[in-house]
Amino acid sequence: MNSQTGTYALILCSGSSATVQVGRWARIGILPGYYVYVGSAFGPGGVRARVLRHCRKHKRRHWHIDHLSAELSPVCAWYCHAPARLEHRWAHAFAQMHGFTAVPGFGCSDCACHSHLFHTRSEPCRDVLTQSAGYAVESWAPERQARPAERR
């Protein structure tokens, strides 16, 4: 993963149920399983800076995902350095995938998408997104080997 601009999907894991207050927006119920957040990074530092920021537990909470990523464990990020903004296409693809449930209104206050956050009980597969995306999708994982399935 490098500092080029692009689109990413951040995969987070929760091992238990909980409730998270997302700023002034809403309280959302967290279920065990995986959450996939779709975003874009076309500012300074590109995909690398944005994904690493999302993986930090302690940060200024600016976006909806900041509230959730501070509570859940990062598993990996899928990304593409295509010059086109693909986040809406990716959000639509996840919304159509079997076993994925959208969290209505999450992360999409600046677009017409239904959601940019999706929950699934089983670990998502990058190959399914690659087929839908129309671009090669790469993967990055945090350095630690073990992925805690527990909510932090």
DSSP file with accessible surface (Angstrom, degrees, kcal/mol):
  #  RESIDUE AA STRUCTURE BP1 BP2  ACC     N-H-->O    O-->H-N    N-H-->O    O-->H-N    TCO  KAPPA ALPHA  PHI   PSI    X-CA   Y-CA   Z-CA
    1    1 A M              0   0   49      0, 0.0     2,-0.2     0, 0.0   138,-0.0   0.000 360.0 360.0 360.0 134.6    0.0    0.0    0.0
    2    2 A N        -     0   0   67      2,-0.1    46,-1.7     3,-0.1    45,-0.1  -0.636 360.0 -89.0-129.9-171.8    1.4    3.4   -0.9
    3    3 A S  S    S+     0   0   80     -2,-0.2    42,-0.2    44,-0.2     2,-0.1   0.283  80.1 119.5 -89.7  13.1    0.6    7.1   -0.8
    4    4 A Q  S    S-     0   0  108     42,-0.2    43,-2.6     1,-0.1    44,-0.4  -0.389  70.7-103.2 -69.7 156.5   -1.1    7.2   -4.2
    5    5 A T        +     0   0   52     41,-0.3     2,-0.3    76,-0.1    37,-0.2  -0.279  62.7 109.6 -74.4 164.6   -4.8    8.2   -4.2
    6    6 A G  E     -A   41   0A   0     35,-1.5    35,-3.2    77,-0.1     2,-0.3  -0.995  59.7 -59.4 163.4-162.0   -7.5    5.7   -4.7
    7    7 A T  E     -AB  40  80A   1     73,-2.2    73,-2.3    -2,-0.3     2,-0.3  -0.866  43.2-175.7-118.0 148.0  -10.4    3.8   -3.2
    8    8 A Y  E     -AB  39  79A   1     31,-2.7    31,-2.6    -2,-0.3     2,-0.4  -0.962  22.8-149.2-143.7 158.7  -10.4    1.4   -0.2
    9    9 A A  E     -AB  38  78A   0     69,-2.8    69,-2.6    -2,-0.3     2,-0.5  -0.989  19.8-152.7-126.9 117.9  -12.5   -1.0    1.8
   10   10 A L  E     -AB  37  77A   0     27,-2.9    27,-2.5    -2,-0.4     2,-0.5  -0.827   6.6-153.1 -93.5 125.4  -11.6   -1.3    5.4
   11   11 A I  E     -AB  36  76A   1     65,-3.0    64,-3.1    -2,-0.5    65,-1.2  -0.896  16.9-179.6-104.0 123.3  -12.5   -4.6    7.0
   12   12 A L  E     -AB  35  74A   1     23,-3.0    23,-2.7    -2,-0.5     2,-0.4  -0.868  13.8-142.9-119.8 155.5  -13.1   -4.5   10.8
   13   13 A C  E     -AB  34  73A   8     60,-2.6    60,-2.1    -2,-0.3     2,-0.4  -0.947  11.0-171.7-125.7 140.8  -14.0   -7.3   13.2
   14   14 A S  E     -A   33   0A   2     19,-2.9    19,-3.1    -2,-0.4   136,-0.2  -0.999   8.4-171.8-128.1 130.8  -16.3   -7.5   16.2
   15   15 A G  S    S+     0   0   40     -2,-0.4     2,-0.3    17,-0.2   135,-0.2   0.463  72.5  27.5 -97.1  -3.8  -16.5  -10.6   18.5
   16   16 A S  S    S-     0   0   53     15,-0.2     2,-0.2    17,-0.1    17,-0.0  -0.947  85.5 -91.5-149.5 169.6  -19.4   -9.3   20.5
   17   17 A S        +     0   0   80     -2,-0.3     2,-0.3    14,-0.1    14,-0.2  -0.578  52.5 146.4 -83.3 147.7  -22.5   -7.2   20.5
   18   18 A A  E     -F   30   0B  23     12,-1.8    12,-3.8    -2,-0.2     2,-0.4  -0.955  42.5-114.9-163.4 175.9  -22.3   -3.6   21.5
   19   19 A T  E     -F   29   0B  75     -2,-0.3     2,-0.4    10,-0.3    10,-0.2  -0.994  25.3-166.0-125.5 134.9  -23.7   -0.1   20.9
   20   20 A V  E     -F   28   0B   8      8,-2.5     8,-2.8    -2,-0.4     2,-0.6  -0.985  16.6-138.0-124.1 130.1  -21.5    2.7   19.5
   21   21 A Q  E     -F   27   0B  80     -2,-0.4     2,-1.0     6,-0.2     6,-0.3  -0.761  14.3-155.3 -83.0 122.6  -22.5    6.4   19.5
   22   22 A V  E >>  -F   26   0B   0      4,-3.4     3,-1.7    -2,-0.6     4,-1.1  -0.761  47.8 -85.0-102.8  84.0  -21.4    7.8   16.1
   23   23 A G  T 34 S-     0   0   31     -2,-1.0    -1,-0.1     1,-0.3    39,-0.0  -0.201  91.6 -33.5  53.5-135.0  -21.0   11.5   16.9
   24   24 A R  T 34 S+     0   0  251      1,-0.1    -1,-0.3    -3,-0.1     3,-0.1   0.436 127.7  82.8 -92.3  -0.7  -24.3   13.3   16.7
   25   25 A W  T <4 S-     0   0   93     -3,-1.7     2,-0.3     1,-0.2    -2,-0.2   0.969  99.8 -57.4 -71.8 -57.8  -25.5   11.1   13.9
   26   26 A A  E  <  -F   22   0B  34     -4,-1.1    -4,-3.4     2,-0.0     2,-0.5  -0.983  38.5-101.7-174.4 165.9  -26.8    8.0   15.7
   27   27 A R  E     -F   21   0B 156     -2,-0.3     2,-0.4    -6,-0.3    -6,-0.2  -0.924  41.0-162.3 -99.9 132.0  -26.2    5.1   18.0
   28   28 A I  E     -F   20   0B  17     -8,-2.8    -8,-2.5    -2,-0.5     2,-0.5  -0.935  17.4-125.3-120.5 142.9  -25.7    1.9   16.1
   29   29 A G  E     -F   19   0B  55     -2,-0.4     2,-0.5   -10,-0.2   -10,-0.3  -0.719  23.7-147.6 -82.4 127.1  -25.9   -1.7   17.3
   30   30 A I  E     -F   18   0B   2    -12,-3.8   -12,-1.8    -2,-0.5     3,-0.0  -0.837  13.0-163.4 -97.5 133.0  -22.8   -3.7   16.6
   31   31 A L        -     0   0   83     -2,-0.5   -15,-0.2   -14,-0.2   -17,-0.1  -0.793  32.2 -90.6-109.5 155.4  -23.2   -7.4   15.9
   32   32 A P  S    S+     0   0   56      0, 0.0     2,-0.3     0, 0.0   -17,-0.2  -0.344  90.7  52.2 -59.6 145.6  -20.5  -10.1   16.0
   33   33 A G  E    S-A   14   0A   9    -19,-3.1   -19,-2.9   116,-0.2     2,-0.4  -0.931  92.8 -34.9 129.7-149.7  -18.9  -10.5   12.6
   34   34 A Y  E     -AC  13 120A  40     86,-3.3    86,-2.5    -2,-0.3     2,-0.4  -0.878  37.6-157.3-119.5 144.0  -17.2   -8.3   10.1
   35   35 A Y  E     -AC  12 119A   5    -23,-2.7   -23,-3.0    -2,-0.4     2,-0.5  -0.966   6.4-160.0-118.8 136.0  -17.8   -4.7    9.0
   36   36 A V  E     -AC  11 118A   0     82,-2.9    82,-2.3    -2,-0.4     2,-0.5  -0.975   5.9-168.9-118.5 120.2  -16.7   -3.4    5.6
   37   37 A Y  E     -AC  10 117A  19    -27,-2.5   -27,-2.9    -2,-0.5     2,-0.5  -0.946   8.4-152.7-110.8 128.6  -16.4    0.4    5.2
   38   38 A V  E     +A    9   0A   0     78,-2.7     2,-0.3    -2,-0.5   -29,-0.2  -0.862  28.6 147.7-104.0 129.9  -15.9    1.8    1.7
   39   39 A G  E     -A    8   0A   1    -31,-2.6   -31,-2.7    -2,-0.5     2,-0.3  -0.907  35.6-125.2-147.8 177.3  -14.1    5.1    1.3
   40   40 A S  E     -A    7   0A  14     -2,-0.3     2,-0.3   -33,-0.2   -33,-0.2  -0.919   6.8-158.7-128.7 157.1  -11.9    7.1   -1.0
   41   41 A A  E     +A    6   0A   1    -35,-3.2   -35,-1.5    -2,-0.3     6,-0.3  -0.785  32.9 143.7-138.3  87.9   -8.6    8.8   -0.4
   42   42 A F        +     0   0   52     -2,-0.3   -37,-0.1   -37,-0.2     3,-0.1   0.188  53.4  83.9-112.4  15.6   -7.8   11.5   -2.9
   43   43 A G  S >  S-     0   0   30      1,-0.2     3,-1.9     3,-0.1     7,-0.1  -0.310  95.8 -42.3-102.7-168.9   -6.1   13.9   -0.5
   44   44 A P  T 3  S+     0   0  138      0, 0.0    -1,-0.2     0, 0.0   -40,-0.1  -0.253 128.2  19.0 -57.5 135.8   -2.5   14.2    0.8
   45   45 A G  T 3> S-     0   0   33    -42,-0.2     4,-1.9     4,-0.1     3,-0.3   0.263  96.9-148.3  86.9 -14.0   -1.0   10.8    1.7
   46   46 A G  H <>  -     0   0    3     -3,-1.9     4,-2.0     1,-0.2   -41,-0.3  -0.021  56.6 -18.5  54.9-148.8   -3.6    8.9   -0.4
   47   47 A V  H  > S+     0   0    0    -43,-2.6     4,-2.8    -6,-0.3     5,-0.3   0.892 134.4  56.4 -61.5 -43.2   -4.8    5.5    0.5
   48   48 A R  H  > S+     0   0  126    -46,-1.7     4,-2.4   -44,-0.4     5,-0.3   0.946 109.7  44.0 -58.0 -50.9   -1.9    4.6    2.9
   49   49 A A  H  X S+     0   0   44     -4,-1.9     4,-2.1     1,-0.2    -1,-0.2   0.918 115.7  48.0 -62.5 -42.3   -2.5    7.7    5.1
   50   50 A R  H  X S+     0   0   58     -4,-2.0     4,-2.3     2,-0.2    -2,-0.2   0.942 113.8  44.8 -67.1 -47.0   -6.2    7.2    5.2
   51   51 A V  H  X S+     0   0    0     -4,-2.8     4,-1.7     1,-0.2    -2,-0.2   0.936 113.3  50.4 -65.2 -44.0   -6.2    3.5    6.0
   52   52 A L  H  X S+     0   0   58     -4,-2.4     4,-0.7    -5,-0.3    -1,-0.2   0.897 109.7  52.1 -62.4 -36.6   -3.5    3.9    8.7
   53   53 A R  H >< S+     0   0   38     -4,-2.1     3,-1.2    -5,-0.3    -1,-0.2   0.936 107.7  51.3 -62.6 -46.0   -5.5    6.7   10.3
   54   54 A H  H 3< S+     0   0    1     -4,-2.3    -1,-0.2     1,-0.3    -2,-0.2   0.817 106.5  55.8 -61.7 -29.6   -8.6    4.5   10.4
   55   55 A C  H 3< S+     0   0   28     -4,-1.7    -1,-0.3    -5,-0.2     2,-0.2   0.632  86.0  97.9 -80.8 -12.8   -6.5    1.7   12.1
   56   56 A R    <<  -     0   0  127     -3,-1.2     3,-0.1    -4,-0.7    -3,-0.0  -0.564  62.5-153.9 -75.0 139.1   -5.4    4.0   14.9
   57   57 A K  S    S+     0   0   46     -2,-0.2     2,-0.7     1,-0.2    -1,-0.1   0.857  83.1  53.9 -78.7 -37.0   -7.4    3.6   18.1
   58   58 A H  S    S+     0   0  172      2,-0.0     2,-0.3     3,-0.0    -1,-0.2  -0.887  76.2 119.0-107.7 112.5   -6.7    7.2   19.4
   59   59 A K        -     0   0   28     -2,-0.7     2,-0.3    -3,-0.1    11,-0.0  -0.977  69.9 -81.9-159.8 162.2   -7.5    9.9   16.9
   60   60 A R        -     0   0  181     -2,-0.3     2,-0.9     1,-0.1     6,-0.0  -0.601  50.4-125.4 -69.0 129.5   -9.7   13.0   16.5
   61   61 A R        +     0   0  106     -2,-0.3    -1,-0.1     1,-0.2     3,-0.1  -0.726  53.3 143.6 -87.9 109.2  -13.1   11.7   15.4
   62   62 A H        +     0   0  101     -2,-0.9     2,-0.2     1,-0.1    -1,-0.2   0.772  57.5  43.7-111.2 -49.6  -14.0   13.4   12.2
   63   63 A W  S >> S-     0   0   83      1,-0.1     3,-1.1   -40,-0.0     4,-0.7  -0.643  86.9-108.2 -99.6 161.4  -15.8   10.9   10.0
   64   64 A H  H >> S+     0   0   39      1,-0.3     3,-1.1    -2,-0.2     4,-1.0   0.901 118.7  58.1 -50.6 -44.5  -18.5    8.4   10.9
   65   65 A I  H 3> S+     0   0    0      1,-0.3     4,-3.5     2,-0.2     5,-0.3   0.796  91.5  70.1 -63.9 -25.7  -16.0    5.5   10.5
   66   66 A D  H <> S+     0   0    0     -3,-1.1     4,-1.1     1,-0.2    -1,-0.3   0.875  98.4  49.8 -59.7 -36.2  -13.7    7.1   13.2
   67   67 A H  H << S+     0   0   28     -3,-1.1     4,-0.3    -4,-0.7    -1,-0.2   0.886 116.9  40.3 -70.2 -38.3  -16.2    6.2   15.9
   68   68 A L  H >X S+     0   0    0     -4,-1.0     4,-1.6     1,-0.2     3,-1.6   0.914 112.0  53.4 -77.9 -43.5  -16.5    2.6   14.7
   69   69 A S  H 3< S+     0   0    1     -4,-3.5    -1,-0.2     1,-0.3    -2,-0.2   0.756 101.6  61.3 -68.4 -20.9  -12.9    2.0   14.0
   70   70 A A  T 3< S+     0   0   10     -4,-1.1    -1,-0.3    -5,-0.3    -2,-0.2   0.711 113.3  37.3 -73.8 -17.2  -11.9    3.1   17.4
   71   71 A E  T <4 S+     0   0   46     -3,-1.6    81,-1.6    -4,-0.3     2,-0.2   0.673 110.7  61.0-106.6 -24.7  -14.0    0.3   18.9
   72   72 A L  S  < S-     0   0    0     -4,-1.6   -58,-0.2    79,-0.2    79,-0.1  -0.666  83.4-106.0-107.4 164.2  -13.4   -2.6   16.4
   73   73 A S  E     -B   13   0A   1    -60,-2.1   -60,-2.6    -2,-0.2     2,-0.2  -0.746  30.4-126.3 -92.2 126.9  -10.3   -4.5   15.4
   74   74 A P  E     +B   12   0A   8      0, 0.0   -62,-0.2     0, 0.0     3,-0.1  -0.514  28.4 175.9 -71.0 135.3   -8.9   -3.9   11.9
   75   75 A V  E     -     0   0A   5    -64,-3.1     2,-0.3     1,-0.5   -63,-0.2   0.797  57.5 -48.8-101.5 -53.3   -8.5   -7.0    9.9
   76   76 A C  E     -B   11   0A  15    -65,-1.2   -65,-3.0    65,-0.2    -1,-0.5  -0.964  44.3-121.1-167.9 176.9   -7.3   -5.7    6.5
   77   77 A A  E     -BD  10 140A   0     63,-2.8    63,-2.4    -2,-0.3     2,-0.4  -0.997  12.8-153.4-134.7 138.7   -7.9   -3.1    3.8
   78   78 A W  E     +BD   9 139A  10    -69,-2.6   -69,-2.8    -2,-0.4     2,-0.3  -0.908  28.1 172.1-105.2 141.1   -8.6   -3.8    0.2
   79   79 A Y  E     -BD   8 138A  11     59,-2.4    59,-2.9    -2,-0.4     2,-0.3  -0.971  27.3-160.0-150.7 163.6   -7.6   -0.9   -2.1
   80   80 A C  E     -B    7   0A   7    -73,-2.3   -73,-2.2    -2,-0.3     6,-0.1  -0.989  13.7-151.3-145.7 133.6   -7.2    0.2   -5.7
   81   81 A H        +     0   0   37     -2,-0.3   -76,-0.1   -75,-0.2   -75,-0.1   0.042  46.6 143.3 -95.3  25.8   -5.1    3.1   -6.9
   82   82 A A        -     0   0    9     54,-0.2     4,-0.2     1,-0.1    -2,-0.1  -0.348  57.7-127.9 -62.1 145.6   -7.3    3.7  -10.0
   83   83 A P  S    S+     0   0  116      0, 0.0     2,-0.2     0, 0.0    -1,-0.1   0.726  85.9  86.1 -71.4 -17.5   -7.6    7.5  -10.8
   84   84 A A  S    S-     0   0   42      1,-0.1     2,-0.9     2,-0.0    -2,-0.1  -0.536  90.0-112.3 -82.7 148.0  -11.4    7.2  -10.8
   85   85 A R        +     0   0  145     -2,-0.2     4,-0.2     1,-0.2     3,-0.2  -0.718  42.4 170.0 -79.4 108.3  -13.5    7.5   -7.6
   86   86 A L     >  +     0   0    5     -2,-0.9     4,-2.8    -4,-0.2     5,-0.2   0.378  43.7 102.9-102.4   1.8  -14.8    4.0   -7.2
   87   87 A E  H  > S+     0   0   19      1,-0.2     4,-2.6     2,-0.2     5,-0.2   0.870  83.6  47.9 -59.9 -36.0  -16.3    4.2   -3.7
   88   88 A H  H  > S+     0   0   74      2,-0.2     4,-2.3    -3,-0.2    -1,-0.2   0.911 112.5  48.9 -72.3 -38.6  -19.9    4.4   -4.9
   89   89 A R  H  > S+     0   0  126     -4,-0.2     4,-2.2     2,-0.2    -2,-0.2   0.918 113.9  47.0 -63.1 -43.6  -19.4    1.5   -7.3
   90   90 A W  H  X S+     0   0    1     -4,-2.8     4,-2.7     2,-0.2     5,-0.2   0.910 110.4  52.0 -66.0 -41.8  -17.9   -0.6   -4.5
   91   91 A A  H  X S+     0   0    3     -4,-2.6     4,-2.2    -5,-0.2    -2,-0.2   0.926 110.9  48.3 -61.0 -42.1  -20.7    0.4   -2.0
   92   92 A H  H  X S+     0   0  120     -4,-2.3     4,-1.3     2,-0.2    -1,-0.2   0.910 110.0  52.5 -63.6 -40.5  -23.2   -0.7   -4.6
   93   93 A A  H >X S+     0   0   11     -4,-2.2     4,-0.8     1,-0.2     3,-0.5   0.933 110.5  46.6 -62.6 -45.3  -21.4   -4.0   -5.1
   94   94 A F  H >< S+     0   0    2     -4,-2.7     3,-0.9     1,-0.2    -1,-0.2   0.890 107.6  57.7 -64.2 -36.8  -21.3   -4.7   -1.4
   95   95 A A  H 3< S+     0   0   46     -4,-2.2    -1,-0.2     1,-0.2    -2,-0.2   0.813 109.4  45.9 -62.9 -27.4  -25.0   -3.9   -1.1
   96   96 A Q  H << S+     0   0  132     -4,-1.3    -1,-0.2    -3,-0.5    -2,-0.2   0.573  89.7 107.8 -90.7 -11.5  -25.7   -6.5   -3.8
   97   97 A M  S X< S-     0   0   24     -3,-0.9     3,-1.6    -4,-0.8     2,-0.1  -0.474  77.5-108.7 -75.7 138.8  -23.6   -9.3   -2.2
   98   98 A H  T 3  S+     0   0  191      1,-0.2    -1,-0.1    -2,-0.2     3,-0.1  -0.381 102.4  20.2 -62.8 133.1  -25.2  -12.2   -0.6
   99   99 A G  T 3  S+     0   0   43      1,-0.3    22,-0.5    -2,-0.1     2,-0.4   0.403  96.0 115.9  89.2  -1.4  -24.9  -12.2    3.2
  100  100 A F    <   -     0   0   33     -3,-1.6     2,-0.4    -6,-0.2    -1,-0.3  -0.854  44.5-165.8-104.3 136.5  -24.1   -8.4    3.5
  101  101 A T  E     -E  119   0A  92     18,-2.6    18,-3.0    -2,-0.4     2,-0.2  -0.981  16.8-132.5-121.4 128.7  -26.4   -6.0    5.3
  102  102 A A  E     -E  118   0A  23     -2,-0.4    16,-0.2    16,-0.2    13,-0.0  -0.481   7.9-135.7 -77.3 147.4  -26.1   -2.3    4.9
  103  103 A V    >   -     0   0   27     14,-2.6     3,-2.0    -2,-0.2    14,-0.4  -0.909  41.0-120.4 -97.7 100.0  -26.1    0.1    7.9
  104  104 A P  T 3  S+     0   0   82      0, 0.0    11,-0.2     0, 0.0     3,-0.1  -0.139  84.2   1.5 -53.9 130.5  -28.4    2.7    6.4
  105  105 A G  T >  S+     0   0   28      9,-3.1     3,-1.0     1,-0.2     2,-0.4   0.338  88.6 144.3  81.6  -4.4  -27.0    6.2    6.1
  106  106 A F  T <  S-     0   0    0     -3,-2.0    10,-2.4     1,-0.2    11,-0.3  -0.521  75.9 -13.5 -76.6 123.0  -23.6    5.4    7.4
  107  107 A G  T 3  S+     0   0   11     -2,-0.4    -1,-0.2     8,-0.2     3,-0.1   0.622 113.2  93.2  71.2  15.3  -20.7    7.3    5.8
  108  108 A C    X   +     0   0   10     -3,-1.0     3,-1.5     6,-0.1    -2,-0.1  -0.002  34.0 121.9-131.1  32.6  -22.7    8.5    2.8
  109  109 A S  T 3  S+     0   0  110      1,-0.3    -1,-0.1    -4,-0.1    -3,-0.1   0.700  80.5  49.7 -69.4 -15.7  -24.0   11.9    3.9
  110  110 A D  T 3  S+     0   0  131     -3,-0.1     2,-0.3     0, 0.0    -1,-0.3   0.176 113.7  40.8-108.1  15.8  -22.3   13.5    0.9
  111  111 A C  S <  S-     0   0   38     -3,-1.5    -3,-0.1     2,-0.2    -4,-0.0  -0.899  84.6-104.3-149.1-178.6  -23.6   11.2   -1.8
  112  112 A A  S    S+     0   0  107     -2,-0.3    -3,-0.1     3,-0.0    -4,-0.1   0.357  74.4 121.9 -95.1   6.0  -26.7    9.3   -2.9
  113  113 A C        -     0   0   32      1,-0.1    -2,-0.2    -5,-0.1     3,-0.1  -0.314  65.8-132.9 -67.3 153.7  -25.6    5.9   -1.7
  114  114 A H  S    S-     0   0  127      1,-0.3    -9,-3.1   -10,-0.1     2,-0.3   0.846  82.0 -21.8 -72.4 -34.9  -27.7    4.0    0.8
  115  115 A S        -     0   0    3    -11,-0.2    -1,-0.3   -10,-0.2    -8,-0.2  -0.978  35.5-153.2-167.2 159.2  -24.7    3.2    2.9
  116  116 A H  S    S+     0   0    0    -10,-2.4   -78,-2.7   -13,-0.3     2,-0.4   0.178  83.4  74.7-119.8  10.5  -20.9    2.9    2.9
  117  117 A L  E     -C   37   0A   0    -14,-0.4   -14,-2.6   -11,-0.3     2,-0.4  -0.994  58.1-179.8-128.5 133.1  -20.9    0.4    5.8
  118  118 A F  E     -CE  36 102A   2    -82,-2.3   -82,-2.9    -2,-0.4     2,-0.4  -0.971  14.1-148.8-134.8 143.4  -21.9   -3.3    5.5
  119  119 A H  E     +CE  35 101A  15    -18,-3.0   -18,-2.6    -2,-0.4     2,-0.3  -0.877  17.2 172.0-111.0 143.5  -22.0   -6.1    8.0
  120  120 A T  E     -C   34   0A   6    -86,-2.5   -86,-3.3    -2,-0.4   -20,-0.1  -0.986  30.9-140.7-146.2 145.2  -21.5   -9.8    7.3
  121  121 A R  S    S+     0   0  199    -22,-0.5     2,-0.3    -2,-0.3    -1,-0.1   0.826  86.9  54.1 -74.9 -32.5  -21.2  -12.7    9.7
  122  122 A S  S    S-     0   0   81    -23,-0.2   -88,-0.2   -89,-0.1     0, 0.0  -0.730 103.2 -85.6-106.5 156.6  -18.4  -14.5    7.8
  123  123 A E        -     0   0   92     -2,-0.3    -1,-0.1     1,-0.1    -2,-0.1  -0.319  51.7-119.5 -60.2 126.9  -15.1  -13.1    6.7
  124  124 A P        -     0   0   14      0, 0.0     2,-0.5     0, 0.0    -1,-0.1  -0.277  18.9-128.9 -70.0 156.5  -15.5  -11.3    3.4
  125  125 A C    >>  -     0   0   66      1,-0.1     4,-0.9     0, 0.0     3,-0.8  -0.923   2.9-151.1-111.7 125.2  -13.6  -12.5    0.3
  126  126 A R  H 3> S+     0   0   89     -2,-0.5     4,-2.6     1,-0.2     3,-0.2   0.821  92.0  68.5 -63.1 -32.8  -11.6  -10.0   -1.8
  127  127 A D  H 3> S+     0   0   98      1,-0.2     4,-2.0     2,-0.2    -1,-0.2   0.867  95.0  55.7 -58.3 -34.9  -12.1  -12.0   -5.0
  128  128 A V  H <> S+     0   0   59     -3,-0.8     4,-1.4     1,-0.2    -1,-0.2   0.922 110.2  44.9 -65.6 -41.2  -15.8  -11.2   -5.0
  129  129 A L  H  X S+     0   0    0     -4,-0.9     4,-2.9    -3,-0.2     5,-0.2   0.924 108.9  56.6 -67.6 -42.0  -15.1   -7.5   -4.9
  130  130 A T  H  X S+     0   0   46     -4,-2.6     4,-1.3     1,-0.2     5,-0.3   0.907 106.5  50.5 -56.3 -40.9  -12.4   -7.8   -7.6
  131  131 A Q  H  < S+     0   0  157     -4,-2.0    -1,-0.2     1,-0.2    -2,-0.2   0.889 117.4  39.5 -64.7 -37.9  -14.9   -9.3   -9.9
  132  132 A S  H  < S+     0   0   60     -4,-1.4    -2,-0.2    -5,-0.2    -1,-0.2   0.794 109.2  60.9 -80.6 -30.5  -17.4   -6.5   -9.3
  133  133 A A  H  < S-     0   0    1     -4,-2.9    -2,-0.2     2,-0.2    -1,-0.2   0.806  86.9-141.6 -72.7 -33.9  -14.9   -3.6   -9.3
  134  134 A G  S  < S+     0   0   62     -4,-1.3     2,-0.3     1,-0.3    -3,-0.1   0.566  75.5  79.8  81.0   4.3  -13.5   -4.0  -12.8
  135  135 A Y  S    S-     0   0   93     -5,-0.3    -1,-0.3   -53,-0.0     2,-0.3  -0.954  95.0 -89.5-135.9 158.7  -10.0   -3.1  -11.4
  136  136 A A        -     0   0   79     -2,-0.3     2,-0.5    -3,-0.1   -55,-0.2  -0.526  41.7-153.6 -68.8 130.1   -7.4   -5.1   -9.6
  137  137 A V        -     0   0    5     -2,-0.3   -57,-0.2   -57,-0.1     2,-0.2  -0.947   8.5-159.7-111.6 123.5   -8.0   -4.9   -5.9
  138  138 A E  E     -D   79   0A  96    -59,-2.9   -59,-2.4    -2,-0.5     2,-0.4  -0.538   7.8-134.0 -98.2 167.5   -4.9   -5.3   -3.6
  139  139 A S  E     -D   78   0A  56    -61,-0.2     2,-0.3    -2,-0.2   -61,-0.2  -0.940  17.2-177.6-126.4 145.5   -4.9   -6.2    0.1
  140  140 A W  E     -D   77   0A  59    -63,-2.4   -63,-2.8    -2,-0.4   -65,-0.0  -0.989   6.3-169.1-136.4 142.2   -3.0   -4.9    3.1
  141  141 A A        -     0   0   56     -2,-0.3   -65,-0.2   -65,-0.2   -66,-0.1  -0.979  32.3 -98.1-130.9 147.9   -3.1   -6.2    6.7
  142  142 A P        -     0   0   27      0, 0.0   -90,-0.0     0, 0.0   -65,-0.0  -0.212  43.3-107.0 -56.9 156.8   -1.8   -4.7    9.9
  143  143 A E  S    S+     0   0  187      2,-0.0    -2,-0.0     0, 0.0     0, 0.0   0.804  90.3  97.1 -60.9 -34.6    1.6   -6.1   11.0
  144  144 A R        -     0   0   97      1,-0.1     0, 0.0     2,-0.0     0, 0.0  -0.258  65.9-146.5 -61.5 145.5    0.3   -8.2   13.9
  145  145 A Q  S    S+     0   0  182      2,-0.0     2,-0.3    -4,-0.0    -1,-0.1   0.916  77.4  65.8 -78.8 -48.9   -0.2  -11.9   13.0
  146  146 A A  S    S-     0   0   77      1,-0.0    -2,-0.0     2,-0.0     0, 0.0  -0.614  71.2-148.1 -81.1 136.7   -3.1  -12.7   15.2
  147  147 A R        -     0   0  124     -2,-0.3     2,-0.2   -74,-0.0   -72,-0.1  -0.886  16.8-138.4-102.4 106.0   -6.4  -11.0   14.4
  148  148 A P        -     0   0   41      0, 0.0   -75,-0.1     0, 0.0  -135,-0.1  -0.453   9.7-160.9 -65.6 131.7   -8.3  -10.6   17.7
  149  149 A A        +     0   0   57     -2,-0.2     2,-0.3  -134,-0.1  -116,-0.2   0.356  61.4  99.8 -92.2   5.8  -12.0  -11.3   17.2
  150  150 A E  S    S-     0   0  148   -136,-0.2     2,-0.2  -135,-0.2  -137,-0.1  -0.687  80.1-112.5 -96.3 146.9  -12.9   -9.5   20.3
  151  151 A R              0   0   73     -2,-0.3   -79,-0.2   -79,-0.1  -137,-0.1  -0.503 360.0 360.0 -70.0 136.2  -14.3   -6.0   20.4
  152  152 A R              0   0  138    -81,-1.6    -1,-0.1    -2,-0.2   -79,-0.0  -0.598 360.0 360.0 -88.9 360.0  -11.8   -3.6   22.0
